[in-house]
Amino acid sequence: MADIYVAGPVIRPGAALPPWVQAAYAAVRQAAQAAHADVIFPEREDSLERAEPRAFYDSISGRISGAEIAVVIFTGPDVSGGIEATMAANLDKPIAIVAADLQIVPRLLAGLPTVEEVVLPNADMPAVLRRFIRRNIKGPALSTV
């Protein structure tokens, strides 16, 4: 499994994501590479597209369980990120949330017990994510701190 689980809009071939989401994904990718960590992004997969609700839940739950941390790219209208964050918190996974507008992040989401960072996709975001990842990834990443 991956060290970092990323929840957010699904990356689909030919479909454009908002620029701030693309920037957040790029920042996570760069921070993961710097920490020698594996990351799993929400990429379109045929098996998940066709999965029944319980199988879909089991797959996502297993991915979150197998990761050390979670990064949630929260868009507001898509409730999946909030649900995945709750699953991660229930599994005691450290969480960082990136949102274009902090006003859309529900207090219940920002207040989950394992949420360590809630950040805007601005110039500070890459450094915040690097520190969050380095602080929480165990194993080989510790040597890069």
Phi and psi in radians as a Rosetta constraint file:
Dihedral C 1 N 2 CA 2 C 2 CIRCULARHARMONIC -1.448 0.35
Dihedral N 2 CA 2 C 2 N 3 CIRCULARHARMONIC 2.713 0.35
Dihedral C 2 N 3 CA 3 C 3 CIRCULARHARMONIC -1.312 0.35
Dihedral N 3 CA 3 C 3 N 4 CIRCULARHARMONIC -0.576 0.35
Dihedral C 3 N 4 CA 4 C 4 CIRCULARHARMONIC -2.131 0.35
Dihedral N 4 CA 4 C 4 N 5 CIRCULARHARMONIC 2.207 0.35
Dihedral C 4 N 5 CA 5 C 5 CIRCULARHARMONIC -1.784 0.35
Dihedral N 5 CA 5 C 5 N 6 CIRCULARHARMONIC 2.216 0.35
Dihedral C 5 N 6 CA 6 C 6 CIRCULARHARMONIC -1.929 0.35
Dihedral N 6 CA 6 C 6 N 7 CIRCULARHARMONIC 2.183 0.35
Dihedral C 6 N 7 CA 7 C 7 CIRCULARHARMONIC -1.839 0.35
Dihedral N 7 CA 7 C 7 N 8 CIRCULARHARMONIC 2.412 0.35
Dihedral C 7 N 8 CA 8 C 8 CIRCULARHARMONIC 2.911 0.35
Dihedral N 8 CA 8 C 8 N 9 CIRCULARHARMONIC -2.968 0.35
Dihedral C 8 N 9 CA 9 C 9 CIRCULARHARMONIC -0.999 0.35
Dihedral N 9 CA 9 C 9 N 10 CIRCULARHARMONIC 2.413 0.35
Dihedral C 9 N 10 CA 10 C 10 CIRCULARHARMONIC -1.219 0.35
Dihedral N 10 CA 10 C 10 N 11 CIRCULARHARMONIC 2.342 0.35
Dihedral C 10 N 11 CA 11 C 11 CIRCULARHARMONIC -1.456 0.35
Dihedral N 11 CA 11 C 11 N 12 CIRCULARHARMONIC 1.998 0.35
Dihedral C 11 N 12 CA 12 C 12 CIRCULARHARMONIC -2.103 0.35
Dihedral N 12 CA 12 C 12 N 13 CIRCULARHARMONIC 2.347 0.35
Dihedral C 12 N 13 CA 13 C 13 CIRCULARHARMONIC -0.960 0.35
Dihedral N 13 CA 13 C 13 N 14 CIRCULARHARMONIC 2.293 0.35
Dihedral C 13 N 14 CA 14 C 14 CIRCULARHARMONIC 1.415 0.35
Dihedral N 14 CA 14 C 14 N 15 CIRCULARHARMONIC -0.111 0.35
Dihedral C 14 N 15 CA 15 C 15 CIRCULARHARMONIC -1.820 0.35
Dihedral N 15 CA 15 C 15 N 16 CIRCULARHARMONIC 2.271 0.35
Dihedral C 15 N 16 CA 16 C 16 CIRCULARHARMONIC -1.478 0.35
Dihedral N 16 CA 16 C 16 N 17 CIRCULARHARMONIC 2.409 0.35
Dihedral C 16 N 17 CA 17 C 17 CIRCULARHARMONIC -1.741 0.35
Dihedral N 17 CA 17 C 17 N 18 CIRCULARHARMONIC 2.696 0.35
Dihedral C 17 N 18 CA 18 C 18 CIRCULARHARMONIC -0.970 0.35
Dihedral N 18 CA 18 C 18 N 19 CIRCULARHARMONIC 2.514 0.35
Dihedral C 18 N 19 CA 19 C 19 CIRCULARHARMONIC -0.944 0.35
Dihedral N 19 CA 19 C 19 N 20 CIRCULARHARMONIC -0.653 0.35
Dihedral C 19 N 20 CA 20 C 20 CIRCULARHARMONIC -1.188 0.35
Dihedral N 20 CA 20 C 20 N 21 CIRCULARHARMONIC -0.565 0.35
Dihedral C 20 N 21 CA 21 C 21 CIRCULARHARMONIC -1.196 0.35
Dihedral N 21 CA 21 C 21 N 22 CIRCULARHARMONIC -0.763 0.35
Dihedral C 21 N 22 CA 22 C 22 CIRCULARHARMONIC -1.026 0.35
Dihedral N 22 CA 22 C 22 N 23 CIRCULARHARMONIC -0.731 0.35
Dihedral C 22 N 23 CA 23 C 23 CIRCULARHARMONIC -1.145 0.35
Dihedral N 23 CA 23 C 23 N 24 CIRCULARHARMONIC -0.672 0.35
Dihedral C 23 N 24 CA 24 C 24 CIRCULARHARMONIC -1.152 0.35
Dihedral N 24 CA 24 C 24 N 25 CIRCULARHARMONIC -0.772 0.35
Dihedral C 24 N 25 CA 25 C 25 CIRCULARHARMONIC -1.068 0.35
Dihedral N 25 CA 25 C 25 N 26 CIRCULARHARMONIC -0.726 0.35
Dihedral C 25 N 26 CA 26 C 26 CIRCULARHARMONIC -1.117 0.35
Dihedral N 26 CA 26 C 26 N 27 CIRCULARHARMONIC -0.706 0.35
Dihedral C 26 N 27 CA 27 C 27 CIRCULARHARMONIC -1.133 0.35
Dihedral N 27 CA 27 C 27 N 28 CIRCULARHARMONIC -0.702 0.35
Dihedral C 27 N 28 CA 28 C 28 CIRCULARHARMONIC -1.130 0.35
Dihedral N 28 CA 28 C 28 N 29 CIRCULARHARMONIC -0.780 0.35
Dihedral C 28 N 29 CA 29 C 29 CIRCULARHARMONIC -1.036 0.35
Dihedral N 29 CA 29 C 29 N 30 CIRCULARHARMONIC -0.807 0.35
Dihedral C 29 N 30 CA 30 C 30 CIRCULARHARMONIC -1.149 0.35
Dihedral N 30 CA 30 C 30 N 31 CIRCULARHARMONIC -0.736 0.35
Dihedral C 30 N 31 CA 31 C 31 CIRCULARHARMONIC -1.141 0.35
Dihedral N 31 CA 31 C 31 N 32 CIRCULARHARMONIC -0.674 0.35
Dihedral C 31 N 32 CA 32 C 32 CIRCULARHARMONIC -1.133 0.35
Dihedral N 32 CA 32 C 32 N 33 CIRCULARHARMONIC -0.753 0.35
Dihedral C 32 N 33 CA 33 C 33 CIRCULARHARMONIC -1.083 0.35
Dihedral N 33 CA 33 C 33 N 34 CIRCULARHARMONIC -0.742 0.35
Dihedral C 33 N 34 CA 34 C 34 CIRCULARHARMONIC -1.110 0.35
Dihedral N 34 CA 34 C 34 N 35 CIRCULARHARMONIC -0.549 0.35
Dihedral C 34 N 35 CA 35 C 35 CIRCULARHARMONIC -1.630 0.35
Dihedral N 35 CA 35 C 35 N 36 CIRCULARHARMONIC 0.065 0.35
Dihedral C 35 N 36 CA 36 C 36 CIRCULARHARMONIC 0.972 0.35
Dihedral N 36 CA 36 C 36 N 37 CIRCULARHARMONIC 0.734 0.35
Dihedral C 36 N 37 CA 37 C 37 CIRCULARHARMONIC -1.940 0.35
Dihedral N 37 CA 37 C 37 N 38 CIRCULARHARMONIC 2.572 0.35
Dihedral C 37 N 38 CA 38 C 38 CIRCULARHARMONIC -1.511 0.35
Dihedral N 38 CA 38 C 38 N 39 CIRCULARHARMONIC 2.513 0.35
Dihedral C 38 N 39 CA 39 C 39 CIRCULARHARMONIC -2.324 0.35
Dihedral N 39 CA 39 C 39 N 40 CIRCULARHARMONIC 2.490 0.35
Dihedral C 39 N 40 CA 40 C 40 CIRCULARHARMONIC -2.041 0.35
Dihedral N 40 CA 40 C 40 N 41 CIRCULARHARMONIC 2.118 0.35
Dihedral C 40 N 41 CA 41 C 41 CIRCULARHARMONIC -1.690 0.35
Dihedral N 41 CA 41 C 41 N 42 CIRCULARHARMONIC 2.804 0.35
Dihedral C 41 N 42 CA 42 C 42 CIRCULARHARMONIC -1.379 0.35
Dihedral N 42 CA 42 C 42 N 43 CIRCULARHARMONIC 1.389 0.35
Dihedral C 42 N 43 CA 43 C 43 CIRCULARHARMONIC -1.730 0.35
Dihedral N 43 CA 43 C 43 N 44 CIRCULARHARMONIC 2.548 0.35
Dihedral C 43 N 44 CA 44 C 44 CIRCULARHARMONIC -1.019 0.35
Dihedral N 44 CA 44 C 44 N 45 CIRCULARHARMONIC 2.295 0.35
Dihedral C 44 N 45 CA 45 C 45 CIRCULARHARMONIC -2.345 0.35
Dihedral N 45 CA 45 C 45 N 46 CIRCULARHARMONIC 2.272 0.35
Dihedral C 45 N 46 CA 46 C 46 CIRCULARHARMONIC -0.953 0.35
Dihedral N 46 CA 46 C 46 N 47 CIRCULARHARMONIC -0.772 0.35
Dihedral C 46 N 47 CA 47 C 47 CIRCULARHARMONIC -1.087 0.35
Dihedral N 47 CA 47 C 47 N 48 CIRCULARHARMONIC -0.660 0.35
Dihedral C 47 N 48 CA 48 C 48 CIRCULARHARMONIC -1.310 0.35
Dihedral N 48 CA 48 C 48 N 49 CIRCULARHARMONIC -0.593 0.35
Dihedral C 48 N 49 CA 49 C 49 CIRCULARHARMONIC -1.079 0.35
Dihedral N 49 CA 49 C 49 N 50 CIRCULARHARMONIC -0.578 0.35
Dihedral C 49 N 50 CA 50 C 50 CIRCULARHARMONIC -1.681 0.35
Dihedral N 50 CA 50 C 50 N 51 CIRCULARHARMONIC -0.117 0.35
Dihedral C 50 N 51 CA 51 C 51 CIRCULARHARMONIC -1.169 0.35
Dihedral N 51 CA 51 C 51 N 52 CIRCULARHARMONIC 2.493 0.35
Dihedral C 51 N 52 CA 52 C 52 CIRCULARHARMONIC -1.218 0.35
Dihedral N 52 CA 52 C 52 N 53 CIRCULARHARMONIC 2.782 0.35
Dihedral C 52 N 53 CA 53 C 53 CIRCULARHARMONIC -0.900 0.35
Dihedral N 53 CA 53 C 53 N 54 CIRCULARHARMONIC -0.806 0.35
Dihedral C 53 N 54 CA 54 C 54 CIRCULARHARMONIC -1.173 0.35
Dihedral N 54 CA 54 C 54 N 55 CIRCULARHARMONIC -0.723 0.35
Dihedral C 54 N 55 CA 55 C 55 CIRCULARHARMONIC -1.138 0.35
Dihedral N 55 CA 55 C 55 N 56 CIRCULARHARMONIC -0.685 0.35
Dihedral C 55 N 56 CA 56 C 56 CIRCULARHARMONIC -1.089 0.35
Dihedral N 56 CA 56 C 56 N 57 CIRCULARHARMONIC -0.834 0.35
Dihedral C 56 N 57 CA 57 C 57 CIRCULARHARMONIC -1.022 0.35
Dihedral N 57 CA 57 C 57 N 58 CIRCULARHARMONIC -0.826 0.35
Dihedral C 57 N 58 CA 58 C 58 CIRCULARHARMONIC -1.039 0.35
Dihedral N 58 CA 58 C 58 N 59 CIRCULARHARMONIC -0.705 0.35
Dihedral C 58 N 59 CA 59 C 59 CIRCULARHARMONIC -1.153 0.35
Dihedral N 59 CA 59 C 59 N 60 CIRCULARHARMONIC -0.838 0.35
Dihedral C 59 N 60 CA 60 C 60 CIRCULARHARMONIC -1.138 0.35
Dihedral N 60 CA 60 C 60 N 61 CIRCULARHARMONIC -0.760 0.35
Dihedral C 60 N 61 CA 61 C 61 CIRCULARHARMONIC -1.047 0.35
Dihedral N 61 CA 61 C 61 N 62 CIRCULARHARMONIC -0.728 0.35
Dihedral C 61 N 62 CA 62 C 62 CIRCULARHARMONIC -1.127 0.35
Dihedral N 62 CA 62 C 62 N 63 CIRCULARHARMONIC -0.670 0.35
Dihedral C 62 N 63 CA 63 C 63 CIRCULARHARMONIC -1.166 0.35
Dihedral N 63 CA 63 C 63 N 64 CIRCULARHARMONIC -0.761 0.35
Dihedral C 63 N 64 CA 64 C 64 CIRCULARHARMONIC -1.133 0.35
Dihedral N 64 CA 64 C 64 N 65 CIRCULARHARMONIC -0.765 0.35
Dihedral C 64 N 65 CA 65 C 65 CIRCULARHARMONIC -1.056 0.35
Dihedral N 65 CA 65 C 65 N 66 CIRCULARHARMONIC -0.652 0.35
Dihedral C 65 N 66 CA 66 C 66 CIRCULARHARMONIC -1.355 0.35
Dihedral N 66 CA 66 C 66 N 67 CIRCULARHARMONIC -0.235 0.35
Dihedral C 66 N 67 CA 67 C 67 CIRCULARHARMONIC -1.558 0.35
Dihedral N 67 CA 67 C 67 N 68 CIRCULARHARMONIC 2.764 0.35
Dihedral C 67 N 68 CA 68 C 68 CIRCULARHARMONIC -1.499 0.35
Dihedral N 68 CA 68 C 68 N 69 CIRCULARHARMONIC -0.592 0.35
Dihedral C 68 N 69 CA 69 C 69 CIRCULARHARMONIC -2.461 0.35
Dihedral N 69 CA 69 C 69 N 70 CIRCULARHARMONIC 2.930 0.35
Dihedral C 69 N 70 CA 70 C 70 CIRCULARHARMONIC -2.286 0.35
Dihedral N 70 CA 70 C 70 N 71 CIRCULARHARMONIC 2.462 0.35
Dihedral C 70 N 71 CA 71 C 71 CIRCULARHARMONIC -2.079 0.35
Dihedral N 71 CA 71 C 71 N 72 CIRCULARHARMONIC 2.213 0.35
Dihedral C 71 N 72 CA 72 C 72 CIRCULARHARMONIC -1.949 0.35
Dihedral N 72 CA 72 C 72 N 73 CIRCULARHARMONIC 2.116 0.35
Dihedral C 72 N 73 CA 73 C 73 CIRCULARHARMONIC -1.669 0.35
Dihedral N 73 CA 73 C 73 N 74 CIRCULARHARMONIC 1.773 0.35
Dihedral C 73 N 74 CA 74 C 74 CIRCULARHARMONIC -1.703 0.35
Dihedral N 74 CA 74 C 74 N 75 CIRCULARHARMONIC 2.072 0.35
Dihedral C 74 N 75 CA 75 C 75 CIRCULARHARMONIC -1.754 0.35
Dihedral N 75 CA 75 C 75 N 76 CIRCULARHARMONIC -0.210 0.35
Dihedral C 75 N 76 CA 76 C 76 CIRCULARHARMONIC 1.706 0.35
Dihedral N 76 CA 76 C 76 N 77 CIRCULARHARMONIC -1.313 0.35
Dihedral C 76 N 77 CA 77 C 77 CIRCULARHARMONIC -1.086 0.35
Dihedral N 77 CA 77 C 77 N 78 CIRCULARHARMONIC -0.551 0.35
Dihedral C 77 N 78 CA 78 C 78 CIRCULARHARMONIC -1.522 0.35
Dihedral N 78 CA 78 C 78 N 79 CIRCULARHARMONIC 1.902 0.35
Dihedral C 78 N 79 CA 79 C 79 CIRCULARHARMONIC -1.333 0.35
Dihedral N 79 CA 79 C 79 N 80 CIRCULARHARMONIC -0.179 0.35
Dihedral C 79 N 80 CA 80 C 80 CIRCULARHARMONIC -0.991 0.35
Dihedral N 80 CA 80 C 80 N 81 CIRCULARHARMONIC -0.734 0.35
Dihedral C 80 N 81 CA 81 C 81 CIRCULARHARMONIC -1.028 0.35
Dihedral N 81 CA 81 C 81 N 82 CIRCULARHARMONIC -0.729 0.35
Dihedral C 81 N 82 CA 82 C 82 CIRCULARHARMONIC -1.160 0.35
Dihedral N 82 CA 82 C 82 N 83 CIRCULARHARMONIC -0.664 0.35
Dihedral C 82 N 83 CA 83 C 83 CIRCULARHARMONIC -1.167 0.35
Dihedral N 83 CA 83 C 83 N 84 CIRCULARHARMONIC -0.788 0.35
Dihedral C 83 N 84 CA 84 C 84 CIRCULARHARMONIC -1.127 0.35
Dihedral N 84 CA 84 C 84 N 85 CIRCULARHARMONIC -0.627 0.35
Dihedral C 84 N 85 CA 85 C 85 CIRCULARHARMONIC -1.114 0.35
Dihedral N 85 CA 85 C 85 N 86 CIRCULARHARMONIC -0.708 0.35
Dihedral C 85 N 86 CA 86 C 86 CIRCULARHARMONIC -1.126 0.35
Dihedral N 86 CA 86 C 86 N 87 CIRCULARHARMONIC -0.715 0.35
Dihedral C 86 N 87 CA 87 C 87 CIRCULARHARMONIC -1.065 0.35
Dihedral N 87 CA 87 C 87 N 88 CIRCULARHARMONIC -0.773 0.35
Dihedral C 87 N 88 CA 88 C 88 CIRCULARHARMONIC -1.113 0.35
Dihedral N 88 CA 88 C 88 N 89 CIRCULARHARMONIC -0.734 0.35
Dihedral C 88 N 89 CA 89 C 89 CIRCULARHARMONIC -1.108 0.35
Dihedral N 89 CA 89 C 89 N 90 CIRCULARHARMONIC -0.695 0.35
Dihedral C 89 N 90 CA 90 C 90 CIRCULARHARMONIC -1.161 0.35
Dihedral N 90 CA 90 C 90 N 91 CIRCULARHARMONIC -0.377 0.35
Dihedral C 90 N 91 CA 91 C 91 CIRCULARHARMONIC -1.678 0.35
Dihedral N 91 CA 91 C 91 N 92 CIRCULARHARMONIC 0.158 0.35
Dihedral C 91 N 92 CA 92 C 92 CIRCULARHARMONIC 1.094 0.35
Dihedral N 92 CA 92 C 92 N 93 CIRCULARHARMONIC 0.632 0.35
Dihedral C 92 N 93 CA 93 C 93 CIRCULARHARMONIC -1.613 0.35
Dihedral N 93 CA 93 C 93 N 94 CIRCULARHARMONIC 2.301 0.35
Dihedral C 93 N 94 CA 94 C 94 CIRCULARHARMONIC -1.068 0.35
Dihedral N 94 CA 94 C 94 N 95 CIRCULARHARMONIC 2.476 0.35
Dihedral C 94 N 95 CA 95 C 95 CIRCULARHARMONIC -2.270 0.35
Dihedral N 95 CA 95 C 95 N 96 CIRCULARHARMONIC 2.415 0.35
Dihedral C 95 N 96 CA 96 C 96 CIRCULARHARMONIC -2.061 0.35
Dihedral N 96 CA 96 C 96 N 97 CIRCULARHARMONIC 2.398 0.35
Dihedral C 96 N 97 CA 97 C 97 CIRCULARHARMONIC -2.021 0.35
Dihedral N 97 CA 97 C 97 N 98 CIRCULARHARMONIC 2.303 0.35
Dihedral C 97 N 98 CA 98 C 98 CIRCULARHARMONIC -2.001 0.35
Dihedral N 98 CA 98 C 98 N 99 CIRCULARHARMONIC 2.243 0.35
Dihedral C 98 N 99 CA 99 C 99 CIRCULARHARMONIC -2.491 0.35
Dihedral N 99 CA 99 C 99 N 100 CIRCULARHARMONIC 2.479 0.35
Dihedral C 99 N 100 CA 100 C 100 CIRCULARHARMONIC -1.169 0.35
Dihedral N 100 CA 100 C 100 N 101 CIRCULARHARMONIC -0.436 0.35
Dihedral C 100 N 101 CA 101 C 101 CIRCULARHARMONIC -2.486 0.35
Dihedral N 101 CA 101 C 101 N 102 CIRCULARHARMONIC 2.021 0.35
Dihedral C 101 N 102 CA 102 C 102 CIRCULARHARMONIC -1.147 0.35
Dihedral N 102 CA 102 C 102 N 103 CIRCULARHARMONIC -0.338 0.35
Dihedral C 102 N 103 CA 103 C 103 CIRCULARHARMONIC -1.203 0.35
Dihedral N 103 CA 103 C 103 N 104 CIRCULARHARMONIC -0.363 0.35
Dihedral C 103 N 104 CA 104 C 104 CIRCULARHARMONIC -1.554 0.35
Dihedral N 104 CA 104 C 104 N 105 CIRCULARHARMONIC -0.133 0.35
Dihedral C 104 N 105 CA 105 C 105 CIRCULARHARMONIC -1.429 0.35
Dihedral N 105 CA 105 C 105 N 106 CIRCULARHARMONIC 1.954 0.35
Dihedral C 105 N 106 CA 106 C 106 CIRCULARHARMONIC -1.031 0.35
Dihedral N 106 CA 106 C 106 N 107 CIRCULARHARMONIC 2.537 0.35
Dihedral C 106 N 107 CA 107 C 107 CIRCULARHARMONIC -1.006 0.35
Dihedral N 107 CA 107 C 107 N 108 CIRCULARHARMONIC -0.616 0.35
Dihedral C 107 N 108 CA 108 C 108 CIRCULARHARMONIC -1.106 0.35
Dihedral N 108 CA 108 C 108 N 109 CIRCULARHARMONIC -0.603 0.35
Dihedral C 108 N 109 CA 109 C 109 CIRCULARHARMONIC -1.294 0.35
Dihedral N 109 CA 109 C 109 N 110 CIRCULARHARMONIC -0.906 0.35
Dihedral C 109 N 110 CA 110 C 110 CIRCULARHARMONIC -1.092 0.35
Dihedral N 110 CA 110 C 110 N 111 CIRCULARHARMONIC -0.460 0.35
Dihedral C 110 N 111 CA 111 C 111 CIRCULARHARMONIC -1.583 0.35
Dihedral N 111 CA 111 C 111 N 112 CIRCULARHARMONIC 0.038 0.35
Dihedral C 111 N 112 CA 112 C 112 CIRCULARHARMONIC -0.957 0.35
Dihedral N 112 CA 112 C 112 N 113 CIRCULARHARMONIC 2.450 0.35
Dihedral C 112 N 113 CA 113 C 113 CIRCULARHARMONIC -1.041 0.35
Dihedral N 113 CA 113 C 113 N 114 CIRCULARHARMONIC -0.377 0.35
Dihedral C 113 N 114 CA 114 C 114 CIRCULARHARMONIC -1.851 0.35
Dihedral N 114 CA 114 C 114 N 115 CIRCULARHARMONIC 0.125 0.35
Dihedral C 114 N 115 CA 115 C 115 CIRCULARHARMONIC -1.282 0.35
Dihedral N 115 CA 115 C 115 N 116 CIRCULARHARMONIC 2.109 0.35
Dihedral C 115 N 116 CA 116 C 116 CIRCULARHARMONIC -1.836 0.35
Dihedral N 116 CA 116 C 116 N 117 CIRCULARHARMONIC -0.460 0.35
Dihedral C 116 N 117 CA 117 C 117 CIRCULARHARMONIC -2.452 0.35
Dihedral N 117 CA 117 C 117 N 118 CIRCULARHARMONIC 2.415 0.35
Dihedral C 117 N 118 CA 118 C 118 CIRCULARHARMONIC -2.281 0.35
Dihedral N 118 CA 118 C 118 N 119 CIRCULARHARMONIC 2.014 0.35
Dihedral C 118 N 119 CA 119 C 119 CIRCULARHARMONIC -2.342 0.35
Dihedral N 119 CA 119 C 119 N 120 CIRCULARHARMONIC 2.575 0.35
Dihedral C 119 N 120 CA 120 C 120 CIRCULARHARMONIC -1.438 0.35
Dihedral N 120 CA 120 C 120 N 121 CIRCULARHARMONIC 2.703 0.35
Dihedral C 120 N 121 CA 121 C 121 CIRCULARHARMONIC -1.425 0.35
Dihedral N 121 CA 121 C 121 N 122 CIRCULARHARMONIC 1.190 0.35
Dihedral C 121 N 122 CA 122 C 122 CIRCULARHARMONIC -2.055 0.35
Dihedral N 122 CA 122 C 122 N 123 CIRCULARHARMONIC -2.898 0.35
Dihedral C 122 N 123 CA 123 C 123 CIRCULARHARMONIC -1.095 0.35
Dihedral N 123 CA 123 C 123 N 124 CIRCULARHARMONIC -0.448 0.35
Dihedral C 123 N 124 CA 124 C 124 CIRCULARHARMONIC -1.412 0.35
Dihedral N 124 CA 124 C 124 N 125 CIRCULARHARMONIC -0.348 0.35
Dihedral C 124 N 125 CA 125 C 125 CIRCULARHARMONIC -0.964 0.35
Dihedral N 125 CA 125 C 125 N 126 CIRCULARHARMONIC -0.836 0.35
Dihedral C 125 N 126 CA 126 C 126 CIRCULARHARMONIC -1.015 0.35
Dihedral N 126 CA 126 C 126 N 127 CIRCULARHARMONIC -0.724 0.35
Dihedral C 126 N 127 CA 127 C 127 CIRCULARHARMONIC -1.194 0.35
Dihedral N 127 CA 127 C 127 N 128 CIRCULARHARMONIC -0.693 0.35
Dihedral C 127 N 128 CA 128 C 128 CIRCULARHARMONIC -1.086 0.35
Dihedral N 128 CA 128 C 128 N 129 CIRCULARHARMONIC -0.782 0.35
Dihedral C 128 N 129 CA 129 C 129 CIRCULARHARMONIC -1.171 0.35
Dihedral N 129 CA 129 C 129 N 130 CIRCULARHARMONIC -0.687 0.35
Dihedral C 129 N 130 CA 130 C 130 CIRCULARHARMONIC -1.034 0.35
Dihedral N 130 CA 130 C 130 N 131 CIRCULARHARMONIC -0.827 0.35
Dihedral C 130 N 131 CA 131 C 131 CIRCULARHARMONIC -1.112 0.35
Dihedral N 131 CA 131 C 131 N 132 CIRCULARHARMONIC -0.752 0.35
Dihedral C 131 N 132 CA 132 C 132 CIRCULARHARMONIC -1.042 0.35
Dihedral N 132 CA 132 C 132 N 133 CIRCULARHARMONIC -0.810 0.35
Dihedral C 132 N 133 CA 133 C 133 CIRCULARHARMONIC -1.158 0.35
Dihedral N 133 CA 133 C 133 N 134 CIRCULARHARMONIC -0.825 0.35
Dihedral C 133 N 134 CA 134 C 134 CIRCULARHARMONIC -1.069 0.35
Dihedral N 134 CA 134 C 134 N 135 CIRCULARHARMONIC -0.677 0.35
Dihedral C 134 N 135 CA 135 C 135 CIRCULARHARMONIC -1.172 0.35
Dihedral N 135 CA 135 C 135 N 136 CIRCULARHARMONIC -0.511 0.35
Dihedral C 135 N 136 CA 136 C 136 CIRCULARHARMONIC -1.965 0.35
Dihedral N 136 CA 136 C 136 N 137 CIRCULARHARMONIC -0.222 0.35
Dihedral C 136 N 137 CA 137 C 137 CIRCULARHARMONIC -1.502 0.35
Dihedral N 137 CA 137 C 137 N 138 CIRCULARHARMONIC 2.261 0.35
Dihedral C 137 N 138 CA 138 C 138 CIRCULARHARMONIC -1.694 0.35
Dihedral N 138 CA 138 C 138 N 139 CIRCULARHARMONIC 2.941 0.35
Dihedral C 138 N 139 CA 139 C 139 CIRCULARHARMONIC 1.497 0.35
Dihedral N 139 CA 139 C 139 N 140 CIRCULARHARMONIC -2.417 0.35
Dihedral C 139 N 140 CA 140 C 140 CIRCULARHARMONIC -0.973 0.35
Dihedral N 140 CA 140 C 140 N 141 CIRCULARHARMONIC -0.551 0.35
Dihedral C 140 N 141 CA 141 C 141 CIRCULARHARMONIC -1.119 0.35
Dihedral N 141 CA 141 C 141 N 142 CIRCULARHARMONIC -0.426 0.35
Dihedral C 141 N 142 CA 142 C 142 CIRCULARHARMONIC -1.084 0.35
Dihedral N 142 CA 142 C 142 N 143 CIRCULARHARMONIC -0.521 0.35
Dihedral C 142 N 143 CA 143 C 143 CIRCULARHARMONIC -1.257 0.35
Dihedral N 143 CA 143 C 143 N 144 CIRCULARHARMONIC -0.231 0.35
Dihedral C 143 N 144 CA 144 C 144 CIRCULARHARMONIC -1.720 0.35
Dihedral N 144 CA 144 C 144 N 145 CIRCULARHARMONIC 0.040 0.35
